[in-house]
Amino acid sequence: MPVVLEHLGKRFGDGAPVLDDVNANIEKGEFVALLGASGCGKSTLLNIIAGLEAPSSGALEVPSDGAAFMFQDAALFPWLTARENIELALKLRGVGKAERRAKAQELLELVHLGAAGDKRPHELSGGMRQRVSLARSLAQDRQLLLMDEPFAALDAITRDLLHDELERIWKETGRTIVFVTHNVREAVRLGQRVLLLSSRPGRVVQEWAVTEEHRTDAGLAGQLTGVITARLREEIRRHAK
Ligand SMILES: Nc1ncnc2c1ncn2[C@@H]1O[C@H](COP(=O)(O)OP(=O)(O)OP(=O)(O)O)[C@@H](O)[C@H]1O
């Protein structure tokens, strides 16, 4: 099991707990969508899984080689080309110079940017930049990939395209993915499992399995989206009181 979270809690300083008694098991190769309202602690939980933050209580098991991380903002180095951004990640991983170029090209092709390797970030669209960012995360070659609202800033059509791409890449690479979003449609589109995090404190309050039937039957997927949206609204209302 790559990720086990047991009674995980987090508070910053002497503030109110941000996370409280979070429990979850994520299996190897699984695609889990972590859904929650703004500010409920999704990024904090992802940072804890990534080892960037320590939990205040509870226990967690994560892969010993850590995780690759992809953020909402591509955060590419502007003075490097797309290829060089990816090569840098490979270099940091200790891949030799000769091998780096071929591997970077392979990753560019995987994200359908085979011809754009020499472009710098400002010459790329937002969607293309996120593809480079995805390729760079894959260059880190970790089994576990943590994604923090990576497509939130993109327009709906580009986002749909990237959903298809990410699904294909997930299937091709067998990565374990934890994908944070506040968008229910996106969670149902991508996740095999959707975990709903409550607000203040954040806790997994419900989870849903997204089955093959949901993938092939838009009506069924729409129904599930409706059910999850209603539950999310309830959480937001409860928190607003
Ligand atoms: N380093 C920190 N110090 C103090 N408080 C923090 C810190 N990091 C996060 N918080 C608080 O923890 C809470 C949860 O933040 P977090 O960013 O994890 O939520 P989120 O669900 O990812 O939100 P969003 O969807 O808006 O990105 C917020 O109230 C935030 O102010």
The ligand as an SDF file (V2000), in Angstrom:
LIG
                    3D

 31 33  0  0  0  0  0  0  0  0999 V2000
    1.6790   27.2760    6.8260 N   0  0  0  0  0  0  0  0  0  0  0  0
    0.4860   27.5760    7.3360 C   0  0  0  0  0  0  0  0  0  0  0  0
    0.3680   28.2820    8.4550 N   0  0  0  0  0  0  0  0  0  0  0  0
   -0.8280   28.5700    8.9950 C   0  0  0  0  0  0  0  0  0  0  0  0
   -2.0150   28.1990    8.4500 N   0  0  0  0  0  0  0  0  0  0  0  0
   -1.9680   27.5040    7.3110 C   0  0  0  0  0  0  0  0  0  0  0  0
   -0.7280   27.1550    6.6840 C   0  0  0  0  0  0  0  0  0  0  0  0
   -0.9940   26.4350    5.5620 N   0  0  0  0  0  0  0  0  0  0  0  0
   -2.3500   26.3630    5.4930 C   0  0  0  0  0  0  0  0  0  0  0  0
   -2.9310   26.9860    6.5340 N   0  0  0  0  0  0  0  0  0  0  0  0
   -4.3670   27.0900    6.8070 C   0  0  0  0  0  0  0  0  0  0  0  0
   -4.9250   25.7920    6.6910 O   0  0  0  0  0  0  0  0  0  0  0  0
   -6.2170   25.8490    6.0940 C   0  0  0  0  0  0  0  0  0  0  0  0
   -6.2760   24.9030    4.9270 C   0  0  0  0  0  0  0  0  0  0  0  0
   -5.4490   25.3530    3.8650 O   0  0  0  0  0  0  0  0  0  0  0  0
   -5.1920   24.5020    2.5450 P   0  0  0  0  0  0  0  0  0  0  0  0
   -4.3820   25.3490    1.6220 O   0  0  0  0  0  0  0  0  0  0  0  0
   -4.6600   23.1890    2.9060 O   0  0  0  0  0  0  0  0  0  0  0  0
   -6.6700   24.3370    1.9810 O   0  0  0  0  0  0  0  0  0  0  0  0
   -7.1710   23.8950    0.5350 P   0  0  0  0  0  0  0  0  0  0  0  0
   -8.3320   22.9950    0.7860 O   0  0  0  0  0  0  0  0  0  0  0  0
   -6.0490   23.3570   -0.2450 O   0  0  0  0  0  0  0  0  0  0  0  0
   -7.6690   25.2700   -0.0570 O   0  0  0  0  0  0  0  0  0  0  0  0
   -7.8190   25.7500   -1.5870 P   0  0  0  0  0  0  0  0  0  0  0  0
   -8.7970   24.8320   -2.2350 O   0  0  0  0  0  0  0  0  0  0  0  0
   -8.3520   27.1420   -1.4130 O   0  0  0  0  0  0  0  0  0  0  0  0
   -6.4480   25.6910   -2.1630 O   0  0  0  0  0  0  0  0  0  0  0  0
   -6.4670   27.2980    5.7280 C   0  0  0  0  0  0  0  0  0  0  0  0
   -7.3100   27.8560    6.6860 O   0  0  0  0  0  0  0  0  0  0  0  0
   -5.0900   27.9220    5.7650 C   0  0  0  0  0  0  0  0  0  0  0  0
   -5.1710   29.2560    6.1610 O   0  0  0  0  0  0  0  0  0  0  0  0
  1  2  1  0
  2  3  1  0
  2  7  2  0
  3  4  2  0
  4  5  1  0
  5  6  2  0
  6  7  1  0
  6 10  1  0
  7  8  1  0
  8  9  2  0
  9 10  1  0
 10 11  1  0
 11 12  1  0
 11 30  1  0
 12 13  1  0
 13 14  1  0
 13 28  1  0
 14 15  1  0
 15 16  1  0
 16 17  2  0
 16 18  1  0
 16 19  1  0
 19 20  1  0
 20 21  2  0
 20 22  1  0
 20 23  1  0
 23 24  1  0
 24 25  2  0
 24 26  1  0
 24 27  1  0
 28 29  1  0
 28 30  1  0
 30 31  1  0
M  END
$$$$
